[in-house]
Amino acid sequence: MSKKITIAIRSHINIESIKDLLDSASRGAKYWTDSECLGYESKIALIFNHRAIEIEDLENNRKLYRLNLAGIKKGLTVMAKKEPRHFADFLKEDYDETTGDVFLQCCLFGEVIYG
């Protein structure tokens, strides 16, 4: 049995990269949410101006979740810890709609529960 160590690495992530990932989420998460609002620059600008946008979970009694900057930071951390393959794809700028979907679920739920 091999022993493991845990480390924490601070990263600086470009806002434009996050916006692009949210745009990917607007298409990747449409099977469970009304995420098309994430594809609009005007909606995303609200988040980075310290406001929130509402995301409706169509699979869970149309429950509303609020996505804000704190949720984005949490989502990136969760994705790095629980979904490292997707996080690595994001850092390499080799992501797609699935990566965006995983990211959005990490932001809203703290884990991937759909798909």
N, CA, C and O atoms as CSV, one atom per row, in Angstrom:
chain,resi,resn,atom,element,x,y,z
A,1,MET,N,N,0.849,-1.181,0.000
A,1,MET,CA,C,0.000,0.000,0.000
A,1,MET,C,C,0.890,1.239,0.000
A,1,MET,O,O,1.747,1.395,0.870
A,2,SER,N,N,0.687,2.108,-0.967
A,2,SER,CA,C,1.513,3.309,-1.048
A,2,SER,C,C,0.903,4.425,-0.211
A,2,SER,O,O,-0.316,4.561,-0.105
A,3,LYS,N,N,1.778,5.204,0.368
A,3,LYS,CA,C,1.330,6.352,1.154
A,3,LYS,C,C,1.187,7.546,0.225
A,3,LYS,O,O,1.848,7.628,-0.810
A,4,LYS,N,N,0.322,8.464,0.607
A,4,LYS,CA,C,0.075,9.655,-0.197
A,4,LYS,C,C,0.269,10.898,0.657
A,4,LYS,O,O,0.129,10.862,1.879
A,5,ILE,N,N,0.587,11.974,0.003
A,5,ILE,CA,C,0.617,13.270,0.671
A,5,ILE,C,C,-0.377,14.185,-0.029
A,5,ILE,O,O,-0.688,13.990,-1.204
A,6,THR,N,N,-0.862,15.156,0.674
A,6,THR,CA,C,-1.786,16.132,0.118
A,6,THR,C,C,-1.111,17.489,0.119
A,6,THR,O,O,-0.488,17.886,1.104
A,7,ILE,N,N,-1.241,18.202,-1.003
A,7,ILE,CA,C,-0.690,19.545,-1.086
A,7,ILE,C,C,-1.773,20.491,-1.588
A,7,ILE,O,O,-2.733,20.064,-2.229
A,8,ALA,N,N,-1.618,21.744,-1.300
A,8,ALA,CA,C,-2.527,22.772,-1.812
A,8,ALA,C,C,-1.704,23.707,-2.682
A,8,ALA,O,O,-0.627,24.151,-2.285
A,9,ILE,N,N,-2.209,24.001,-3.856
A,9,ILE,CA,C,-1.515,24.876,-4.785
A,9,ILE,C,C,-2.424,26.049,-5.118
A,9,ILE,O,O,-3.573,25.863,-5.518
A,10,ARG,N,N,-1.905,27.245,-4.949
A,10,ARG,CA,C,-2.676,28.439,-5.304
A,10,ARG,C,C,-2.520,28.672,-6.798
A,10,ARG,O,O,-1.428,28.530,-7.347
A,11,SER,N,N,-3.608,29.025,-7.445
A,11,SER,CA,C,-3.574,29.284,-8.886
A,11,SER,C,C,-4.222,30.625,-9.181
A,11,SER,O,O,-5.148,31.053,-8.492
A,12,HIS,N,N,-3.728,31.266,-10.199
A,12,HIS,CA,C,-4.346,32.478,-10.715
A,12,HIS,C,C,-5.002,32.087,-12.024
A,12,HIS,O,O,-4.343,31.611,-12.948
A,13,ILE,N,N,-6.295,32.291,-12.090
A,13,ILE,CA,C,-7.047,31.871,-13.263
A,13,ILE,C,C,-7.647,33.097,-13.928
A,13,ILE,O,O,-8.289,33.927,-13.284
A,14,ASN,N,N,-7.426,33.189,-15.205
A,14,ASN,CA,C,-7.890,34.302,-16.004
A,14,ASN,C,C,-9.430,34.328,-16.033
A,14,ASN,O,O,-10.069,33.301,-16.261
A,15,ILE,N,N,-10.002,35.491,-15.803
A,15,ILE,CA,C,-11.464,35.654,-15.816
A,15,ILE,C,C,-12.045,35.248,-17.166
A,15,ILE,O,O,-13.116,34.643,-17.221
A,16,GLU,N,N,-11.357,35.571,-18.244
A,16,GLU,CA,C,-11.852,35.199,-19.573
A,16,GLU,C,C,-11.967,33.687,-19.715
A,16,GLU,O,O,-12.894,33.196,-20.360
A,17,SER,N,N,-11.036,32.944,-19.120
A,17,SER,CA,C,-11.103,31.477,-19.169
A,17,SER,C,C,-12.331,30.968,-18.426
A,17,SER,O,O,-12.988,30.025,-18.868
A,18,ILE,N,N,-12.636,31.596,-17.302
A,18,ILE,CA,C,-13.827,31.195,-16.536
A,18,ILE,C,C,-15.090,31.516,-17.333
A,18,ILE,O,O,-16.025,30.717,-17.369
A,19,LYS,N,N,-15.114,32.678,-17.967
A,19,LYS,CA,C,-16.266,33.042,-18.795
A,19,LYS,C,C,-16.461,32.028,-19.925
A,19,LYS,O,O,-17.587,31.633,-20.225
A,20,ASP,N,N,-15.357,31.611,-20.545
A,20,ASP,CA,C,-15.440,30.613,-21.611
A,20,ASP,C,C,-15.957,29.279,-21.079
A,20,ASP,O,O,-16.735,28.596,-21.746
A,21,LEU,N,N,-15.519,28.913,-19.872
A,21,LEU,CA,C,-15.985,27.662,-19.264
A,21,LEU,C,C,-17.480,27.734,-18.955
A,21,LEU,O,O,-18.202,26.755,-19.144
A,22,LEU,N,N,-17.941,28.889,-18.482
A,22,LEU,CA,C,-19.375,29.067,-18.235
A,22,LEU,C,C,-20.164,29.017,-19.536
A,22,LEU,O,O,-21.287,28.514,-19.563
A,23,ASP,N,N,-19.586,29.533,-20.606
A,23,ASP,CA,C,-20.242,29.443,-21.910
A,23,ASP,C,C,-20.368,27.970,-22.322
A,23,ASP,O,O,-21.394,27.564,-22.868
A,24,SER,N,N,-19.337,27.182,-22.066
A,24,SER,CA,C,-19.409,25.732,-22.334
A,24,SER,C,C,-20.486,25.081,-21.476
A,24,SER,O,O,-21.193,24.182,-21.931
A,25,ALA,N,N,-20.604,25.535,-20.243
A,25,ALA,CA,C,-21.634,24.993,-19.346
A,25,ALA,C,C,-23.030,25.308,-19.854
A,25,ALA,O,O,-23.961,24.534,-19.633
A,26,SER,N,N,-23.185,26.445,-20.537
A,26,SER,CA,C,-24.510,26.819,-21.037
A,26,SER,C,C,-25.043,25.777,-22.009
A,26,SER,O,O,-26.255,25.599,-22.129
A,27,ARG,N,N,-24.155,25.096,-22.695
A,27,ARG,CA,C,-24.564,24.032,-23.619
A,27,ARG,C,C,-24.508,22.656,-22.955
A,27,ARG,O,O,-25.381,21.819,-23.186
A,28,GLY,N,N,-23.494,22.423,-22.139
A,28,GLY,CA,C,-23.297,21.100,-21.550
A,28,GLY,C,C,-24.294,20.722,-20.478
A,28,GLY,O,O,-24.565,19.539,-20.274
A,29,ALA,N,N,-24.846,21.712,-19.784
A,29,ALA,CA,C,-25.749,21.431,-18.664
A,29,ALA,C,C,-27.217,21.585,-19.031
A,29,ALA,O,O,-28.080,21.513,-18.156
A,30,LYS,N,N,-27.513,21.794,-20.298
A,30,LYS,CA,C,-28.910,22.069,-20.679
A,30,LYS,C,C,-29.838,20.875,-20.485
A,30,LYS,O,O,-31.057,21.036,-20.551
A,31,TYR,N,N,-29.295,19.684,-20.246
A,31,TYR,CA,C,-30.154,18.527,-20.010
A,31,TYR,C,C,-30.747,18.529,-18.599
A,31,TYR,O,O,-31.709,17.806,-18.340
A,32,TRP,N,N,-30.193,19.325,-17.686
A,32,TRP,CA,C,-30.736,19.364,-16.329
A,32,TRP,C,C,-31.063,20.773,-15.838
A,32,TRP,O,O,-31.637,20.926,-14.760
A,33,THR,N,N,-30.713,21.796,-16.601
A,33,THR,CA,C,-30.931,23.149,-16.109
A,33,THR,C,C,-31.276,24.121,-17.237
A,33,THR,O,O,-31.161,23.803,-18.421
A,34,ASP,N,N,-31.697,25.296,-16.833
A,34,ASP,CA,C,-31.968,26.382,-17.782
A,34,ASP,C,C,-30.698,27.223,-17.972
A,34,ASP,O,O,-30.737,28.450,-17.883
A,35,SER,N,N,-29.608,26.566,-18.227
A,35,SER,CA,C,-28.286,27.186,-18.210
A,35,SER,C,C,-27.972,28.086,-19.402
A,35,SER,O,O,-26.873,28.636,-19.470
A,36,GLU,N,N,-28.899,28.253,-20.340
A,36,GLU,CA,C,-28.580,29.078,-21.504
A,36,GLU,C,C,-28.206,30.505,-21.112
A,36,GLU,O,O,-27.521,31.188,-21.873
A,37,CYS,N,N,-28.639,30.962,-19.954
A,37,CYS,CA,C,-28.281,32.316,-19.508
A,37,CYS,C,C,-26.770,32.468,-19.328
A,37,CYS,O,O,-26.252,33.584,-19.369
A,38,LEU,N,N,-26.070,31.369,-19.133
A,38,LEU,CA,C,-24.623,31.428,-18.956
A,38,LEU,C,C,-23.892,31.752,-20.261
A,38,LEU,O,O,-22.701,32.062,-20.245
A,39,GLY,N,N,-24.582,31.682,-21.355
A,39,GLY,CA,C,-23.978,31.987,-22.638
A,39,GLY,C,C,-24.025,33.462,-23.004
A,39,GLY,O,O,-23.549,33.844,-24.073
A,40,TYR,N,N,-24.588,34.295,-22.139
A,40,TYR,CA,C,-24.714,35.721,-22.422
A,40,TYR,C,C,-23.730,36.528,-21.590
A,40,TYR,O,O,-23.698,36.431,-20.364
A,41,GLU,N,N,-22.936,37.319,-22.277
A,41,GLU,CA,C,-21.924,38.146,-21.609
A,41,GLU,C,C,-22.560,39.049,-20.550
A,41,GLU,O,O,-21.982,39.253,-19.482
A,42,SER,N,N,-23.737,39.587,-20.839
A,42,SER,CA,C,-24.386,40.493,-19.883
A,42,SER,C,C,-24.731,39.777,-18.577
A,42,SER,O,O,-24.633,40.373,-17.504
A,43,LYS,N,N,-25.133,38.512,-18.653
A,43,LYS,CA,C,-25.452,37.750,-17.438
A,43,LYS,C,C,-24.182,37.413,-16.657
A,43,LYS,O,O,-24.142,37.546,-15.434
A,44,ILE,N,N,-23.158,36.981,-17.367
A,44,ILE,CA,C,-21.906,36.620,-16.719
A,44,ILE,C,C,-21.259,37.843,-16.075
A,44,ILE,O,O,-20.631,37.724,-15.023
A,45,ALA,N,N,-21.404,39.002,-16.685
A,45,ALA,CA,C,-20.846,40.229,-16.116
A,45,ALA,C,C,-21.406,40.500,-14.723
A,45,ALA,O,O,-20.710,41.053,-13.872
A,46,LEU,N,N,-22.654,40.115,-14.489
A,46,LEU,CA,C,-23.249,40.307,-13.161
A,46,LEU,C,C,-22.436,39.588,-12.086
A,46,LEU,O,O,-22.199,40.132,-11.007
A,47,ILE,N,N,-22.013,38.368,-12.389
A,47,ILE,CA,C,-21.249,37.582,-11.410
A,47,ILE,C,C,-19.957,38.284,-11.045
A,47,ILE,O,O,-19.607,38.378,-9.869
A,48,PHE,N,N,-19.250,38.775,-12.047
A,48,PHE,CA,C,-17.952,39.397,-11.797
A,48,PHE,C,C,-18.080,40.835,-11.299
A,48,PHE,O,O,-17.080,41.487,-11.000
A,49,ASN,N,N,-19.310,41.318,-11.213
A,49,ASN,CA,C,-19.597,42.597,-10.561
A,49,ASN,C,C,-20.241,42.357,-9.197
A,49,ASN,O,O,-20.981,43.194,-8.681
A,50,HIS,N,N,-19.937,41.184,-8.628
A,50,HIS,CA,C,-20.359,40.797,-7.276
A,50,HIS,C,C,-21.878,40.725,-7.105
A,50,HIS,O,O,-22.427,41.096,-6.068
A,51,ARG,N,N,-22.530,40.241,-8.147
A,51,ARG,CA,C,-23.956,39.953,-8.074
A,51,ARG,C,C,-24.128,38.479,-8.374
A,51,ARG,O,O,-23.141,37.771,-8.574
A,52,ALA,N,N,-25.331,38.014,-8.409
A,52,ALA,CA,C,-25.585,36.594,-8.646
A,52,ALA,C,C,-26.603,36.433,-9.764
A,52,ALA,O,O,-27.399,37.331,-10.037
A,53,ILE,N,N,-26.561,35.279,-10.398
A,53,ILE,CA,C,-27.605,34.932,-11.354
A,53,ILE,C,C,-28.256,33.645,-10.864
A,53,ILE,O,O,-27.628,32.827,-10.190
A,54,GLU,N,N,-29.508,33.487,-11.212
A,54,GLU,CA,C,-30.242,32.295,-10.788
A,54,GLU,C,C,-30.168,31.228,-11.860
A,54,GLU,O,O,-30.310,31.501,-13.051
A,55,ILE,N,N,-29.941,30.000,-11.403
A,55,ILE,CA,C,-29.901,28.833,-12.276
A,55,ILE,C,C,-30.989,27.881,-11.775
A,55,ILE,O,O,-31.021,27.534,-10.595
A,56,GLU,N,N,-31.867,27.467,-12.665
A,56,GLU,CA,C,-32.961,26.580,-12.277
A,56,GLU,C,C,-32.599,25.125,-12.570
A,56,GLU,O,O,-32.207,24.781,-13.685
A,57,ASP,N,N,-32.737,24.282,-11.550
A,57,ASP,CA,C,-32.497,22.844,-11.679
A,57,ASP,C,C,-33.809,22.195,-12.106
A,57,ASP,O,O,-34.726,22.044,-11.299
A,58,LEU,N,N,-33.893,21.816,-13.358
A,58,LEU,CA,C,-35.126,21.247,-13.905
A,58,LEU,C,C,-35.382,19.819,-13.435
A,58,LEU,O,O,-36.501,19.320,-13.553
A,59,GLU,N,N,-34.361,19.163,-12.908
A,59,GLU,CA,C,-34.485,17.782,-12.439
A,59,GLU,C,C,-34.922,17.702,-10.973
A,59,GLU,O,O,-35.387,16.653,-10.529
A,60,ASN,N,N,-34.782,18.768,-10.235
A,60,ASN,CA,C,-35.038,18.768,-8.798
A,60,ASN,C,C,-36.160,19.752,-8.464
A,60,ASN,O,O,-35.928,20.772,-7.815
A,61,ASN,N,N,-37.367,19.440,-8.911
A,61,ASN,CA,C,-38.548,20.268,-8.619
A,61,ASN,C,C,-38.342,21.739,-8.966
A,61,ASN,O,O,-38.869,22.626,-8.294
A,62,ARG,N,N,-37.567,21.990,-10.027
A,62,ARG,CA,C,-37.324,23.352,-10.515
A,62,ARG,C,C,-36.706,24.240,-9.439
A,62,ARG,O,O,-36.987,25.437,-9.376
A,63,LYS,N,N,-35.874,23.657,-8.604
A,63,LYS,CA,C,-35.216,24.395,-7.529
A,63,LYS,C,C,-34.268,25.436,-8.117
A,63,LYS,O,O,-33.581,25.171,-9.103
A,64,LEU,N,N,-34.235,26.607,-7.514
A,64,LEU,CA,C,-33.368,27.688,-7.952
A,64,LEU,C,C,-32.089,27.719,-7.129
A,64,LEU,O,O,-32.112,27.587,-5.905
A,65,TYR,N,N,-30.973,27.896,-7.829
A,65,TYR,CA,C,-29.669,28.070,-7.188
A,65,TYR,C,C,-29.110,29.403,-7.630
A,65,TYR,O,O,-29.373,29.855,-8.744
A,66,ARG,N,N,-28.345,30.030,-6.765
A,66,ARG,CA,C,-27.716,31.303,-7.090
A,66,ARG,C,C,-26.234,31.064,-7.352
A,66,ARG,O,O,-25.530,30.476,-6.531
A,67,LEU,N,N,-25.778,31.527,-8.503
A,67,LEU,CA,C,-24.370,31.422,-8.862
A,67,LEU,C,C,-23.740,32.799,-8.731
A,67,LEU,O,O,-24.169,33.755,-9.378
A,68,ASN,N,N,-22.724,32.889,-7.892
A,68,ASN,CA,C,-22.014,34.144,-7.692
A,68,ASN,C,C,-20.508,33.873,-7.697
A,68,ASN,O,O,-20.075,32.745,-7.932
A,69,LEU,N,N,-19.726,34.901,-7.439
A,69,LEU,CA,C,-18.276,34.765,-7.492
A,69,LEU,C,C,-17.760,33.777,-6.447
A,69,LEU,O,O,-16.832,33.016,-6.719
A,70,ALA,N,N,-18.349,33.786,-5.267
A,70,ALA,CA,C,-17.936,32.818,-4.236
A,70,ALA,C,C,-18.203,31.390,-4.705
A,70,ALA,O,O,-17.391,30.495,-4.467
A,71,GLY,N,N,-19.332,31.175,-5.365
A,71,GLY,CA,C,-19.664,29.857,-5.894
A,71,GLY,C,C,-18.699,29.423,-6.991
A,71,GLY,O,O,-18.358,28.246,-7.099
A,72,ILE,N,N,-18.267,30.374,-7.797
A,72,ILE,CA,C,-17.293,30.075,-8.857
A,72,ILE,C,C,-15.968,29.627,-8.234
A,72,ILE,O,O,-15.380,28.631,-8.655
A,73,LYS,N,N,-15.507,30.375,-7.225
A,73,LYS,CA,C,-14.260,30.003,-6.552
A,73,LYS,C,C,-14.390,28.631,-5.902
A,73,LYS,O,O,-13.484,27.802,-5.994
A,74,LYS,N,N,-15.530,28.397,-5.243
A,74,LYS,CA,C,-15.764,27.084,-4.627
A,74,LYS,C,C,-15.780,26.000,-5.696
A,74,LYS,O,O,-15.188,24.936,-5.515
A,75,GLY,N,N,-16.452,26.266,-6.802
A,75,GLY,CA,C,-16.547,25.290,-7.877
A,75,GLY,C,C,-15.197,24.908,-8.451
A,75,GLY,O,O,-14.948,23.737,-8.739
A,76,LEU,N,N,-14.323,25.892,-8.619
A,76,LEU,CA,C,-12.976,25.594,-9.119
A,76,LEU,C,C,-12.205,24.717,-8.146
A,76,LEU,O,O,-11.505,23.790,-8.555
A,77,THR,N,N,-12.336,25.012,-6.858
A,77,THR,CA,C,-11.651,24.214,-5.835
A,77,THR,C,C,-12.203,22.799,-5.794
A,77,THR,O,O,-11.442,21.832,-5.746
A,78,VAL,N,N,-13.515,22.677,-5.814
A,78,VAL,CA,C,-14.150,21.353,-5.808
A,78,VAL,C,C,-13.745,20.563,-7.038
A,78,VAL,O,O,-13.423,19.379,-6.939
A,79,MET,N,N,-13.760,21.211,-8.196
A,79,MET,CA,C,-13.401,20.521,-9.430
A,79,MET,C,C,-11.950,20.049,-9.373
A,79,MET,O,O,-11.642,18.947,-9.826
A,80,ALA,N,N,-11.061,20.866,-8.826
A,80,ALA,CA,C,-9.655,20.473,-8.708
A,80,ALA,C,C,-9.493,19.249,-7.803
A,80,ALA,O,O,-8.682,18.365,-8.081
A,81,LYS,N,N,-10.270,19.207,-6.724
A,81,LYS,CA,C,-10.148,18.102,-5.760
A,81,LYS,C,C,-10.894,16.845,-6.185
A,81,LYS,O,O,-10.358,15.741,-6.093
A,82,LYS,N,N,-12.123,17.008,-6.649
A,82,LYS,CA,C,-12.974,15.846,-6.909
A,82,LYS,C,C,-13.008,15.415,-8.375
A,82,LYS,O,O,-13.326,14.263,-8.672
A,83,GLU,N,N,-12.691,16.309,-9.275
A,83,GLU,CA,C,-12.747,16.020,-10.713
A,83,GLU,C,C,-11.446,16.502,-11.372
A,83,GLU,O,O,-11.477,17.339,-12.274
A,84,PRO,N,N,-10.307,15.971,-10.914
A,84,PRO,CA,C,-9.016,16.501,-11.382
A,84,PRO,C,C,-8.790,16.378,-12.886
A,84,PRO,O,O,-8.097,17.210,-13.472
A,85,ARG,N,N,-9.359,15.363,-13.516
A,85,ARG,CA,C,-9.185,15.228,-14.970
A,85,ARG,C,C,-9.832,16.406,-15.684
A,85,ARG,O,O,-9.246,16.971,-16.608
A,86,HIS,N,N,-11.031,16.778,-15.262
A,86,HIS,CA,C,-11.720,17.917,-15.878
A,86,HIS,C,C,-11.012,19.234,-15.550
A,86,HIS,O,O,-10.921,20.128,-16.392
A,87,PHE,N,N,-10.516,19.339,-14.322
A,87,PHE,CA,C,-9.795,20.555,-13.942
A,87,PHE,C,C,-8.526,20.695,-14.775
A,87,PHE,O,O,-8.189,21.794,-15.216
A,88,ALA,N,N,-7.825,19.594,-14.988
A,88,ALA,CA,C,-6.612,19.625,-15.814
A,88,ALA,C,C,-6.953,20.027,-17.247
A,88,ALA,O,O,-6.218,20.793,-17.870
A,89,ASP,N,N,-8.064,19.513,-17.769
A,89,ASP,CA,C,-8.495,19.906,-19.116
A,89,ASP,C,C,-8.759,21.407,-19.180
A,89,ASP,O,O,-8.408,22.066,-20.158
A,90,PHE,N,N,-9.379,21.940,-18.132
A,90,PHE,CA,C,-9.650,23.378,-18.079
A,90,PHE,C,C,-8.340,24.171,-18.085
A,90,PHE,O,O,-8.199,25.134,-18.839
A,91,LEU,N,N,-7.394,23.768,-17.254
A,91,LEU,CA,C,-6.118,24.482,-17.183
A,91,LEU,C,C,-5.351,24.420,-18.503
A,91,LEU,O,O,-4.652,25.366,-18.867
A,92,LYS,N,N,-5.484,23.307,-19.212
A,92,LYS,CA,C,-4.807,23.139,-20.508
A,92,LYS,C,C,-5.583,23.808,-21.647
A,92,LYS,O,O,-5.146,23.796,-22.798
A,93,GLU,N,N,-6.735,24.388,-21.315
A,93,GLU,CA,C,-7.643,24.980,-22.305
A,93,GLU,C,C,-8.066,23.947,-23.340
A,93,GLU,O,O,-8.194,24.244,-24.528
A,94,ASP,N,N,-8.281,22.725,-22.857
A,94,ASP,CA,C,-8.724,21.609,-23.688
A,94,ASP,C,C,-10.043,21.076,-23.119
A,94,ASP,O,O,-10.179,19.887,-22.830
A,95,TYR,N,N,-10.999,21.980,-22.969
A,95,TYR,CA,C,-12.260,21.605,-22.340
A,95,TYR,C,C,-13.399,21.687,-23.342
A,95,TYR,O,O,-13.276,22.272,-24.418
A,96,ASP,N,N,-14.511,21.079,-22.948
A,96,ASP,CA,C,-15.680,21.028,-23.816
A,96,ASP,C,C,-16.934,21.222,-22.973
A,96,ASP,O,O,-16.858,21.656,-21.824
A,97,GLU,N,N,-18.074,20.902,-23.546
A,97,GLU,CA,C,-19.351,21.075,-22.851
A,97,GLU,C,C,-19.446,20.205,-21.602
A,97,GLU,O,O,-20.052,20.612,-20.611
A,98,THR,N,N,-18.860,19.024,-21.636
A,98,THR,CA,C,-18.877,18.154,-20.461
A,98,THR,C,C,-18.096,18.788,-19.320
A,98,THR,O,O,-18.541,18.754,-18.172
A,99,THR,N,N,-16.952,19.358,-19.617
A,99,THR,CA,C,-16.155,20.042,-18.592
A,99,THR,C,C,-16.957,21.193,-17.990
A,99,THR,O,O,-16.951,21.393,-16.775
A,100,GLY,N,N,-17.644,21.947,-18.844
A,100,GLY,CA,C,-18.472,23.047,-18.359
A,100,GLY,C,C,-19.593,22.569,-17.462
A,100,GLY,O,O,-19.895,23.195,-16.446
A,101,ASP,N,N,-20.212,21.459,-17.836
A,101,ASP,CA,C,-21.282,20.869,-17.022
A,101,ASP,C,C,-20.745,20.458,-15.656
A,101,ASP,O,O,-21.357,20.754,-14.630
A,102,VAL,N,N,-19.604,19.777,-15.642
A,102,VAL,CA,C,-18.987,19.354,-14.381
A,102,VAL,C,C,-18.680,20.576,-13.524
A,102,VAL,O,O,-18.953,20.575,-12.323
A,103,PHE,N,N,-18.119,21.612,-14.128
A,103,PHE,CA,C,-17.801,22.831,-13.391
A,103,PHE,C,C,-19.040,23.455,-12.764
A,103,PHE,O,O,-19.019,23.824,-11.590
A,104,LEU,N,N,-20.116,23.576,-13.531
A,104,LEU,CA,C,-21.336,24.179,-12.998
A,104,LEU,C,C,-21.889,23.372,-11.832
A,104,LEU,O,O,-22.321,23.947,-10.832
A,105,GLN,N,N,-21.879,22.054,-11.947
A,105,GLN,CA,C,-22.359,21.225,-10.838
A,105,GLN,C,C,-21.466,21.379,-9.607
A,105,GLN,O,O,-21.966,21.396,-8.482
A,106,CYS,N,N,-20.160,21.490,-9.807
A,106,CYS,CA,C,-19.253,21.721,-8.682
A,106,CYS,C,C,-19.555,23.058,-8.013
A,106,CYS,O,O,-19.495,23.170,-6.788
A,107,CYS,N,N,-19.878,24.069,-8.812
A,107,CYS,CA,C,-20.213,25.393,-8.272
A,107,CYS,C,C,-21.503,25.366,-7.458
A,107,CYS,O,O,-21.570,25.937,-6.369
A,108,LEU,N,N,-22.521,24.701,-7.988
A,108,LEU,CA,C,-23.853,24.743,-7.362
A,108,LEU,C,C,-24.047,23.688,-6.288
A,108,LEU,O,O,-24.683,23.964,-5.271
A,109,PHE,N,N,-23.515,22.481,-6.483
A,109,PHE,CA,C,-23.796,21.356,-5.581
A,109,PHE,C,C,-22.599,20.894,-4.764
A,109,PHE,O,O,-22.765,20.174,-3.780
A,110,GLY,N,N,-21.399,21.296,-5.157
A,110,GLY,CA,C,-20.200,20.830,-4.467
A,110,GLY,C,C,-19.791,19.425,-4.887
A,110,GLY,O,O,-18.912,18.820,-4.272
A,111,GLU,N,N,-20.425,18.909,-5.930
A,111,GLU,CA,C,-20.110,17.587,-6.474
A,111,GLU,C,C,-20.891,17.419,-7.768
A,111,GLU,O,O,-21.776,18.214,-8.083
A,112,VAL,N,N,-20.551,16.371,-8.513
A,112,VAL,CA,C,-21.288,16.052,-9.730
A,112,VAL,C,C,-22.407,15.094,-9.362
A,112,VAL,O,O,-22.152,13.999,-8.862
A,113,ILE,N,N,-23.648,15.503,-9.607
A,113,ILE,CA,C,-24.784,14.639,-9.281
A,113,ILE,C,C,-25.558,14.199,-10.526
A,113,ILE,O,O,-26.361,13.269,-10.456
A,114,TYR,N,N,-25.323,14.859,-11.662
A,114,TYR,CA,C,-25.986,14.491,-12.906
A,114,TYR,C,C,-24.930,14.072,-13.935
A,114,TYR,O,O,-23.819,14.601,-13.972
A,115,GLY,N,N,-25.318,13.109,-14.761
A,115,GLY,CA,C,-24.481,12.729,-15.892
A,115,GLY,C,C,-23.335,11.835,-15.618
A,115,GLY,O,O,-22.594,11.482,-16.536
